[in-house]
Amino acid sequence: MNVVVIGSGGREHALAWRLSRSPRVDKVFSCPGNGGLASLGERWQDVSPSDFEALLARIKESNVEFAIVGPEDPLVNGLGDKLRAAGIATFGPGAAASQLEGSKLFAKEFMSRHGIPTASHAVVEDINEIENTLEKFSGPTVIKADGLAAGKGVIVTNDHDEAAQAISSMITDRRFGDAGLKVVVEERLTGVEVTQLVFVSGKQYALLDTAQDYKPLLDGNRGPNTGGMGSYSPTQLLDTTLQAQIVGEILEPTLAGLKAEGIEYRGVLYIGLMLTPTGPQVLEYNVRFGDPETQPLLMRLKTDLLDVFEAMEEQRLDEIELEWDERSALCLVLASDGYPESYATKLAMKGNLTSDPASDVQVFHAGTESSEPGKFETAGGRVLGVTALGDTLEEARAKAFARADEIDYAGKTHRTDIGVFGITAS
């Protein structure tokens, strides 16, 4: 079977790598892909994932039978619906379900309608509403752009002055473009942040093993939020008792709410959670794999990924048993200096930038390009996700950091405390 992975990041490289190891996959295409994905198969660099007609034509020309949509933008814009309507089996939900990520306000109102635990919220659309809105909150708040902002549209504030400035930067200064024309203000929850990913096919679901990511840019969970600076799996913070609580209080009410509203969900559901003193509460939904959680999770997944995706599409997910490597996996993100704001690109890269597909250490490319085989340059804020398996988390961490030390480019930066005992992801 021929498959295409749509997207260009580290998540897409990891998905393509895992699919390429399936004995049932003949060719893996990527659209548009990145420098690292080129080693797994042909890239469709001349086709934009946002040009649905051109993409569908290329899929048919290439005899692709399964499309895997990695990023959120095309899902929110209805690519899943378009492909399924054309008879192409697809991994990823349709536009209606993708509102859970495409609009923070939709997600908050959905949770309110269905009694799903989450922080209290308000919405601001006019700068003249800022002060009256903030007066509704007695403590610190989190400010979120309503629309998609590439994982960067969240500002955690410490007081009302910071919150007012953050809201103004979105509405007046257009910090996140049109995504911030409507702003969601939330009560700032305290606790430990964790992630639960779930494969969903209508009313059927299968929990993925646990993972934890690190959003802040700097060691000690300081600095601005990013798309993710590292991740590891499994995490001991989610035990079976807590997972059962999440399923009963959050996952099943979410799926019941979707059904009640006539929305079918087929894909992976990412539930970002805060473990508060009063129990788990939802921070956000994503309608696709998280990056960089995908990398360590797929390093540990033993079940054929194509089998899983087919079962989801055919609504027989209950026939699949997910098997996991008992070892730990850790992903260390190598970023560009200046990320998540402005940063240089087209910087030459040196070192050990490719991996044997069977190796316990994989270098997943995120923001890279390649002008010729074996030569790479930077092309993004998050450049690589060096991911390793180990008998213990400490061993996986040591392997990933050792491999990262073999890679160099101007402005290379990363956190040094990913997976360190006592440092929890946030």
C-alpha positions in Angstrom: 0.0 0.0 0.0 1.2 3.5 -0.8 0.7 6.2 1.9 1.2 9.9 2.1 2.1 11.9 5.3 0.9 15.5 5.0 3.0 18.0 6.9 6.6 19.0 7.4 7.5 18.7 11.0 9.1 16.3 13.5 5.7 14.7 14.1 5.4 13.9 10.4 8.9 12.5 10.2 8.1 10.2 13.1 4.8 9.1 11.6 6.5 8.4 8.2 9.3 6.5 9.9 7.0 4.3 11.8 4.8 3.7 8.8 7.8 2.9 6.6 8.6 0.0 9.0 5.2 -1.7 8.3 5.5 -4.7 6.0 2.3 -3.6 4.4 3.6 -0.2 3.2 5.2 0.0 -0.2 5.9 3.7 -0.6 5.8 6.6 1.8 5.3 10.0 0.2 5.4 13.3 2.1 3.7 16.6 1.3 5.7 18.9 1.5 8.0 17.0 3.9 11.4 18.2 5.1 15.1 17.4 4.6 14.9 14.3 6.8 11.7 12.9 5.3 13.4 12.8 1.9 15.3 9.7 3.1 12.0 7.8 3.5 10.5 8.5 0.1 9.5 11.0 -2.5 8.5 14.5 -1.4 5.7 16.5 -3.0 7.3 19.9 -2.6 5.4 21.4 -5.5 2.0 20.7 -3.9 0.7 22.7 -1.0 -1.3 20.9 1.7 -3.7 23.9 1.6 -4.4 23.3 -2.1 -6.9 20.5 -1.7 -7.6 19.9 -5.4 -3.9 19.7 -6.4 -3.2 17.4 -3.4 -6.1 15.1 -4.2 -5.0 14.9 -7.9 -1.4 13.9 -6.8 -2.8 11.3 -4.4 -4.7 9.7 -7.2 -1.8 9.9 -9.7 0.5 8.2 -7.1 -2.0 5.4 -6.3 -2.0 6.5 -2.7 -4.6 4.5 -0.6 -4.1 6.1 2.8 -3.5 9.8 3.7 -2.2 10.7 7.1 -2.8 14.4 8.0 -0.3 15.6 10.6 -0.9 19.3 11.3 -4.0 21.0 12.5 -4.5 23.7 9.9 -5.6 21.4 7.0 -7.8 19.4 9.4 -9.5 22.6 10.7 -10.0 23.7 7.0 -11.7 20.4 6.1 -9.0 18.3 4.4 -10.2 15.1 6.2 -13.7 15.6 4.8 -12.4 16.3 1.3 -10.3 13.2 1.2 -12.9 10.9 2.6 -15.5 12.2 0.1 -13.1 11.3 -2.7 -12.8 7.7 -1.3 -9.3 8.1 0.2 -8.9 6.5 3.6 -7.7 9.2 6.0 -6.2 9.6 9.4 -7.5 12.8 11.0 -10.9 14.2 11.9 -13.2 16.3 9.8 -13.7 20.1 10.1 -16.6 19.9 12.6 -14.6 17.8 15.1 -11.5 19.9 14.5 -13.2 22.9 16.0 -12.1 21.5 19.3 -8.6 22.8 18.4 -9.5 25.4 15.8 -11.4 27.6 18.2 -10.4 27.8 21.9 -13.8 29.4 22.5 -15.7 26.6 20.9 -13.7 24.1 23.0 -14.5 26.0 26.3 -18.2 26.3 25.5 -18.3 22.6 24.5 -16.8 21.6 27.8 -19.2 23.9 29.6 -22.2 22.3 27.8 -21.1 18.8 28.7 -19.9 19.2 32.3 -16.2 18.6 31.5 -13.9 20.0 34.2 -11.9 23.0 33.0 -10.9 26.4 34.1 -13.5 29.2 34.2 -13.2 31.6 31.2 -14.4 34.7 29.5 -14.0 36.1 26.0 -12.7 39.5 24.9 -13.2 40.9 21.4 -12.8 44.6 22.0 -10.0 46.3 23.9 -12.6 48.4 25.8 -13.8 45.1 27.4 -10.4 44.2 28.9 -10.7 45.8 32.4 -14.3 44.7 33.0 -13.4 41.1 31.9 -10.3 40.8 34.0 -12.2 42.0 37.1 -14.1 38.7 36.9 -10.9 36.9 37.9 -9.6 37.1 41.4 -6.2 35.5 40.5 -3.7 35.2 37.7 -5.0 34.3 34.2 -3.9 32.6 31.0 -4.6 34.5 27.8 -5.3 32.4 24.6 -5.8 33.4 21.0 -9.0 31.9 19.9 -7.7 30.6 16.6 -4.7 28.6 15.5 -1.4 30.1 16.3 1.1 27.3 15.6 1.2 26.3 19.3 2.3 29.8 20.4 -1.0 31.6 21.0 -1.0 31.1 24.8 0.5 33.6 27.3 0.6 32.7 31.0 0.4 35.9 33.1 1.0 36.7 36.8 -1.2 39.7 37.3 -3.9 41.8 35.7 -1.4 44.3 34.2 0.4 41.5 32.3 -2.9 40.0 31.3 -4.2 43.3 29.9 -0.9 43.8 28.0 -1.2 40.3 26.5 -4.8 40.8 25.4 -3.9 44.1 23.8 -1.0 42.6 22.0 -3.3 40.1 20.4 -6.2 42.3 19.5 -4.5 45.6 18.8 -1.0 44.6 17.7 -2.2 41.5 15.9 0.6 39.4 17.6 -1.0 36.2 16.3 -2.7 37.6 13.3 -6.4 36.8 12.8 -6.1 34.0 15.4 -6.1 36.6 18.2 -8.9 38.8 17.1 -11.0 37.0 19.6 -9.3 36.2 23.0 -10.1 33.7 25.6 -9.2 34.6 29.2 -9.0 31.6 31.6 -8.4 31.2 35.3 -4.8 30.1 35.7 -4.8 26.6 37.1 -2.0 25.3 39.4 -0.6 21.8 39.4 1.4 19.5 37.1 0.6 19.4 33.3 0.3 16.1 31.6 -1.0 14.7 28.3 -3.3 11.9 27.4 -3.6 10.9 23.8 -6.4 8.7 22.6 -7.2 7.0 19.3 -10.9 7.6 18.6 -13.3 6.0 16.1 -16.8 7.2 16.8 -17.7 5.7 20.2 -14.7 3.4 20.2 -11.4 4.5 21.8 -8.0 3.2 22.8 -5.7 5.0 25.2 -2.1 5.6 24.1 0.6 5.1 26.7 1.5 8.1 28.7 3.8 10.9 27.7 4.8 14.2 29.0 6.1 17.3 27.2 7.9 20.5 28.2 6.4 23.7 26.8 8.5 26.5 28.3 11.6 27.5 26.4 14.1 27.5 29.2 15.4 25.2 32.0 13.2 25.0 35.1 10.1 25.7 33.0 11.0 29.4 32.6 10.5 31.6 29.6 7.8 31.8 26.9 5.7 28.9 25.9 6.8 27.1 22.7 5.4 24.2 20.6 7.4 21.9 22.8 11.1 21.6 23.8 11.2 17.9 24.7 9.1 14.9 25.8 9.4 11.5 27.4 7.3 8.4 27.7 6.0 6.8 29.9 5.4 9.2 32.8 4.7 8.0 36.2 2.4 10.9 36.9 -0.5 9.1 35.2 -1.2 5.9 37.0 -4.1 3.5 36.2 -6.3 5.1 38.9 -5.8 8.6 37.5 -6.3 7.4 34.0 -9.5 5.8 35.0 -10.6 9.1 36.5 -9.7 10.9 33.2 -11.6 8.4 31.2 -14.7 8.6 33.3 -14.8 12.4 34.0 -13.2 13.8 30.8 -12.8 11.3 27.8 -16.2 9.6 27.9 -18.2 12.9 28.4 -16.2 14.4 25.6 -17.1 11.5 23.2 -20.7 11.6 24.4 -20.8 15.3 23.8 -19.5 15.0 20.3 -22.2 12.3 19.5 -24.9 14.5 21.1 -23.9 17.3 18.8 -23.8 15.1 15.7 -20.1 15.2 15.3 -18.2 12.1 14.3 -14.5 11.9 15.4 -12.0 9.6 13.7 -8.4 10.3 14.6 -6.2 10.9 17.6 -7.5 13.2 20.3 -4.9 15.0 22.4 -6.1 16.0 25.8 -3.9 18.5 27.6 -4.5 18.3 31.4 -3.6 20.0 34.6 -3.5 17.8 37.6 -4.9 20.2 40.2 -5.5 19.7 43.9 -9.2 19.1 43.1 -8.6 16.7 40.2 -7.6 16.7 36.5 -8.9 19.6 34.4 -8.7 20.1 30.7 -6.3 22.8 29.5 -6.8 22.2 25.8 -7.8 19.7 23.1 -5.7 19.1 20.0 -7.1 17.1 17.1 -3.8 15.6 16.0 -0.6 14.1 17.5 1.3 16.4 19.7 4.9 17.4 18.7 7.2 16.3 20.3 5.1 13.6 22.2 4.7 11.7 19.0 8.4 10.9 18.7 8.9 9.0 22.0 5.4 7.4 21.7 6.0 6.0 18.2 9.5 4.8 19.3 7.7 2.7 21.9 4.7 1.6 19.9 5.1 -2.1 18.7 1.7 -2.5 17.0 1.8 -1.9 13.2 0.7 1.8 12.8 -1.1 1.2 9.5 -3.2 -1.6 11.1 -4.3 0.9 13.8 -5.1 3.6 11.3 -7.1 1.2 9.1 -9.1 0.0 12.1 -9.9 3.5 13.1 -11.1 4.4 9.6 -13.2 1.2 9.3 -14.6 1.7 12.9 -13.2 -1.5 14.2 -10.8 0.0 16.6 -12.0 -2.4 19.3 -10.3 -5.2 17.4 -6.8 -3.7 17.9 -4.6 -4.1 20.9 -1.9 -1.5 21.3 1.4 -3.1 22.3 4.2 -1.0 23.8 7.9 -1.4 24.3 8.5 -1.5 28.1 11.5 0.7 27.7 11.5 4.5 28.1 11.9 7.0 25.3 13.0 10.6 25.4 12.9 13.3 22.8 15.2 16.3 23.0 14.3 19.2 20.7 17.2 21.2 19.2 15.9 24.7 18.3 17.2 27.8 16.7 18.4 30.8 18.7 15.6 33.3 19.0 12.8 30.7 18.9 9.8 31.0 19.4 10.1 34.6 18.1 12.5 35.5 15.3 15.4 33.3 14.2 17.8 32.8 11.4 17.3 30.0 8.8 19.4 28.4 6.0 22.3 27.7 8.5 24.6 24.9 7.5 24.3 21.8 9.7 27.1 19.4 10.6 27.3 16.1 12.3 25.4 12.8 12.6 22.0 13.9 11.1 20.6 10.6 9.9 19.8 7.3 11.5 19.5 3.6 10.6 15.7 3.1 10.7 16.1 0.2 13.1 18.3 2.1 15.6 17.3 2.9 19.2 18.3 6.5 18.5 16.4 8.4 15.8 17.1 12.0 14.6 13.6 13.2 13.5 13.9 16.4 11.4 11.5 19.2 12.0 12.8 22.4 10.5 15.4 21.3 8.0 16.0 21.4 4.2 18.4 19.5 2.1 19.9 20.7 -1.2 21.6 17.4 -1.8 21.8 14.0 -0.1 23.5 14.2 3.3 23.7 18.0 3.4 21.2 19.9 5.6 20.4 23.4 6.6 18.0 24.8 9.2 14.6 25.9 8.0 12.6 26.5 11.2 12.5 27.3 14.9 12.4 23.7 16.1 15.1 22.0 14.0 15.4 18.4 15.2 14.0 16.0 17.7 16.7 13.6 18.9 14.8 10.6 20.3 16.2 7.6 22.1 15.0 4.4 23.7 16.6 3.1 26.9 16.0 0.5 29.6 15.5 3.4 32.0 14.6 7.1 31.5 18.1 8.0 32.5 19.6 5.8 29.8 17.2 7.1 27.2 18.2 10.7 28.2 21.9 9.9 28.1 21.6 8.5 24.6 19.6 11.4 23.3 21.9 14.0 24.7 25.0 12.2 23.5 23.6 12.1 20.0 22.6 15.7 20.2 26.2 16.6 21.1 27.3 15.1 17.7 25.2 17.7 15.8 26.1 21.4 15.3 24.8 24.5 13.6 25.0 28.2 14.4 22.6 29.2 17.2 21.8 25.6 18.3 19.9 25.7 21.5 18.1 23.2 23.8 17.0 22.7 27.3 19.3 20.7 29.5 16.8 19.4 32.0 14.4 17.3 29.8 13.8 14.1 31.8 15.7 15.2 34.8 14.3 13.8 38.1 12.4 16.6 40.0 11.7 18.7 36.9 8.1 18.2 35.8 6.8 19.3 32.4 4.7 22.4 32.2 
